[in-house]
Every structure is written in C-alpha cells, then in structure tokens.
Amino acid sequence: MELTDSFGVALPMDEAWELLNNVERIAPCVPGAFLQEKVDEEYCGAVKVRFGALSAEYVGTATFTPDEERRRIVIHAKGNGTQGAAEARITATLEEVSATTTQVNVDATIEVGGRVAQIGQRMLPDLSQVLTARFAENLTAVIVGVEPDPFHQPSDIDMPEPWALDLLDAARPSLLRRLGLVGAAVVLVAVKRFLRRSR
C-alpha cells in the first residue's frame, strides 16, 4: 500500500536534518517501537502492536540511507512476527518552511501479511495519519527536552500487553471523522466479530 503524509518540525532545516539522522535519539518517538542494537549499517529492533484482542510483535532490521544534498532519508525496514511478516520503504524529504520551521514529507510503501493485514488493510491510511501525528508529538517533546510519552512509546518490548500500541484504539478517532459515528461503529463491530471468529 502506498501512503503519503507530512508533519512539521519546529527547527531550522539544518538542525532538523541533524535530529532526524540521529536514529538512537528519534527511535523512542516511534509508537510501539524499540531499538535494540546497531550491527554494521543495520539497526535491529522490534515493534509490538495490538488490534483489539489480536497482538503481534515484529522483530527485524532497518537501514537508513541519507542524501544530504537532497535532504532526503530513505528507510527500509523488514521484520517477521507472531502474525506474519511486514516490510516498509519510507522516504522522508525535508522542506524549509521558514527560518525556524521544517516540513517533513513522507512517502511510504508498506506490506503487511498475516491476520493483521486481513483486519487492518482498509484502516492503514487512517492509522498512518494517527501514527505520524503521534511521532511528530513525541519528536516535539524531544526537541523541548521532554521524554516521549510512554503510553505512545514503550521502553521495553517485554512490557505487559497494555503497553503494546493498540491500532484499533488509534484508528477510532480518524474513523469517526471520516465515516461518522454510525459508519465507524459498523466498521469497529465488524472487526471485533472477525477477531472473535479468528481466535
């Protein structure tokens, strides 16, 4: 699935570029993700999510390829987990808005397999917007010297299940805006019924 989004960073272009290339510093801003180690040019980590009663944990690697001349970062991540495999190729391009603000334009190709894909494929655009917004919020916290919100960013992949990112809860506000109360309720009920049948 192809996705596009953008968010603002309250930093000049050069400082925003430096921050976004500091993987160890920005990794805690990614909802549900945990960076474990760097091996050669690959970063090893995990993402833990829930979709209602269904949980999934993806363990894998990511590479970051910066292009300073174009102010562009290409991220290629892939992993395997309890509910299938996932792969993402993300291109983040920085654009100067003002002397103190930078916009980050994101283009992503995401492939998710298994039961999570069966349930969440149609919700992926909504989830993408929510997760991008949460990442931007956590990044802002880092800029002002505050730790990212622990509810959005677990610090340990072995934490109890509630600390996994709940995609169903994350999608609910966006579905309400796009489909209205009745439409969102129908979608959520259908997903929950599917989850019960899949157990």
C-alpha positions as CSV (number, residue, x, y, z in Angstrom):
1,M,0.0,0.0,0.0
2,E,1.2,3.5,-0.9
3,L,0.9,6.2,1.7
4,T,1.8,9.9,1.9
5,D,1.8,12.3,4.8
6,S,3.7,15.2,6.3
7,F,4.5,16.9,9.6
8,G,6.2,20.0,10.9
9,V,9.3,20.2,13.0
10,A,10.0,23.4,15.0
11,L,13.6,23.6,14.0
12,P,15.7,25.2,11.2
13,M,16.4,22.9,8.3
14,D,20.0,22.1,9.3
15,E,19.0,21.2,12.9
16,A,16.0,19.2,11.8
17,W,18.2,17.3,9.4
18,E,20.7,16.5,12.1
19,L,18.0,15.4,14.5
20,L,16.3,13.1,12.0
21,N,19.6,11.4,11.2
22,N,20.2,10.6,14.9
23,V,18.5,7.2,14.9
24,E,19.1,6.5,18.5
25,R,17.5,9.8,19.5
26,I,14.4,9.6,17.4
27,A,13.7,5.8,17.7
28,P,11.9,6.3,21.0
29,C,9.5,8.6,19.2
30,V,8.1,5.8,17.0
31,P,4.9,4.5,18.6
32,G,5.2,0.8,19.6
33,A,8.9,0.5,18.6
34,F,12.0,-0.4,20.5
35,L,15.6,-0.1,19.2
36,Q,17.8,-2.9,20.4
37,E,21.2,-2.5,18.7
38,K,23.2,-1.5,15.6
39,V,25.0,-4.1,13.7
40,D,27.2,-2.7,10.9
41,E,24.8,-0.4,9.0
42,E,21.6,-2.1,10.2
43,Y,19.5,-1.2,13.2
44,C,17.9,-4.1,15.0
45,G,14.6,-3.6,16.9
46,A,11.0,-4.6,17.4
47,V,7.5,-3.3,17.0
48,K,4.7,-4.5,19.3
49,V,1.1,-3.8,18.4
50,R,-2.4,-4.9,19.4
51,F,-5.5,-4.9,17.2
52,G,-8.2,-5.4,19.8
53,A,-7.7,-8.9,21.1
54,L,-5.1,-9.8,18.5
55,S,-1.5,-9.0,19.3
56,A,1.6,-9.0,17.1
57,E,5.3,-8.4,17.6
58,Y,7.6,-7.9,14.7
59,V,11.3,-8.3,15.1
60,G,13.6,-7.2,12.3
61,T,16.1,-4.7,10.9
62,A,16.1,-1.3,9.3
63,T,18.6,0.6,7.2
64,F,18.8,4.4,6.9
65,T,20.3,6.0,3.8
66,P,20.6,9.8,4.0
67,D,21.1,12.0,1.0
68,E,22.3,15.3,2.4
69,E,22.3,17.2,-0.9
70,R,18.6,16.4,-1.5
71,R,17.8,16.5,2.2
72,R,16.2,13.1,1.9
73,I,16.3,10.0,4.1
74,V,15.3,6.5,2.8
75,I,14.4,3.9,5.4
76,H,14.0,0.3,4.5
77,A,12.6,-1.9,7.3
78,K,11.5,-5.5,7.4
79,G,10.6,-7.9,10.1
80,N,8.9,-11.2,11.0
81,G,6.5,-11.8,13.8
82,T,3.9,-13.8,15.5
83,Q,1.2,-12.8,13.0
84,G,3.2,-12.8,9.7
85,A,5.8,-10.6,8.0
86,A,6.0,-6.8,7.4
87,E,8.1,-4.6,5.2
88,A,8.2,-0.9,4.7
89,R,10.1,1.5,2.5
90,I,9.9,5.1,3.7
91,T,11.2,8.2,2.0
92,A,11.3,11.4,4.2
93,T,12.1,14.6,2.4
94,L,12.8,17.8,4.3
95,E,11.5,21.1,3.1
96,E,12.2,24.5,4.6
97,V,9.1,26.4,5.6
98,S,10.7,29.3,7.4
99,A,13.9,30.1,9.3
100,T,12.6,28.2,12.3
101,T,10.3,25.5,10.8
102,T,10.9,22.5,8.6
103,Q,8.3,20.3,6.9
104,V,8.9,16.6,6.5
105,N,7.1,15.0,3.6
106,V,6.8,11.2,3.9
107,D,6.1,8.7,1.1
108,A,5.8,5.1,2.2
109,T,5.2,1.7,0.7
110,I,4.0,-0.8,3.3
111,E,3.4,-4.5,3.0
112,V,1.9,-6.4,5.9
113,G,1.0,-10.1,5.9
114,G,-1.0,-12.4,8.1
115,R,-4.1,-11.7,10.1
116,V,-3.1,-8.1,10.9
117,A,-3.3,-7.4,7.2
118,Q,-6.7,-9.1,6.9
119,I,-8.1,-6.9,9.6
120,G,-6.3,-3.6,9.2
121,Q,-5.6,-3.2,5.5
122,R,-8.5,-0.8,5.0
123,M,-7.7,1.1,8.1
124,L,-4.0,1.6,7.2
125,P,-4.4,5.1,5.7
126,D,-6.2,6.2,8.9
127,L,-3.6,4.5,11.1
128,S,-0.8,6.1,9.1
129,Q,-2.1,9.6,9.8
130,V,-2.5,8.9,13.5
131,L,0.9,7.3,13.9
132,T,2.6,10.1,12.0
133,A,0.9,12.7,14.3
134,R,2.0,10.8,17.4
135,F,5.6,10.5,16.1
136,A,5.5,14.3,15.5
137,E,4.2,14.9,19.0
138,N,7.0,12.8,20.5
139,L,9.6,14.4,18.3
140,T,8.4,17.8,19.6
141,A,8.8,16.5,23.2
142,V,12.4,15.5,22.4
143,I,13.1,18.9,20.9
144,V,12.0,20.7,24.1
145,G,13.8,18.3,26.3
146,V,11.0,16.1,27.5
147,E,10.9,12.3,27.2
148,P,8.4,10.9,24.7
149,D,5.0,9.9,26.1
150,P,5.5,6.4,27.5
151,F,1.9,5.5,26.5
152,H,2.8,6.0,22.9
153,Q,6.3,4.7,23.2
154,P,7.0,1.6,25.3
155,S,10.6,1.4,26.6
156,D,10.7,-2.4,26.8
157,I,9.2,-4.9,24.3
158,D,8.6,-7.3,27.1
159,M,6.3,-4.9,28.9
160,P,2.7,-6.2,29.7
161,E,0.2,-6.3,26.8
162,P,-1.5,-2.9,27.5
163,W,1.8,-1.2,26.6
164,A,1.6,-2.6,23.1
165,L,0.3,0.0,20.6
166,D,-3.4,-0.6,20.2
167,L,-4.1,0.0,16.5
168,L,-7.9,-0.3,16.9
169,D,-8.0,2.5,19.5
170,A,-5.6,4.5,17.4
171,A,-7.8,4.3,14.3
172,R,-11.1,5.1,16.2
173,P,-10.9,8.9,16.2
174,S,-9.9,9.1,12.5
175,L,-12.7,6.7,11.5
176,L,-15.2,8.9,13.4
177,R,-14.1,11.9,11.5
178,R,-14.2,10.2,8.1
179,L,-17.2,7.9,8.4
180,G,-19.3,9.5,11.1
181,L,-20.5,7.8,14.3
182,V,-22.6,5.2,12.6
183,G,-20.1,4.2,9.9
184,A,-17.2,4.0,12.4
185,A,-19.3,1.9,14.8
186,V,-20.2,-0.6,11.9
187,V,-16.5,-0.9,11.0
188,L,-15.4,-1.5,14.6
189,V,-18.1,-4.0,15.3
190,A,-17.2,-5.9,12.1
191,V,-13.6,-6.0,13.1
192,K,-14.3,-7.2,16.6
193,R,-16.5,-10.0,15.2
194,F,-13.8,-11.1,12.9
195,L,-11.3,-11.1,15.8
196,R,-13.7,-13.4,17.8
197,R,-14.0,-15.8,14.9
198,S,-10.3,-15.9,14.4
199,R,-9.4,-17.0,17.9
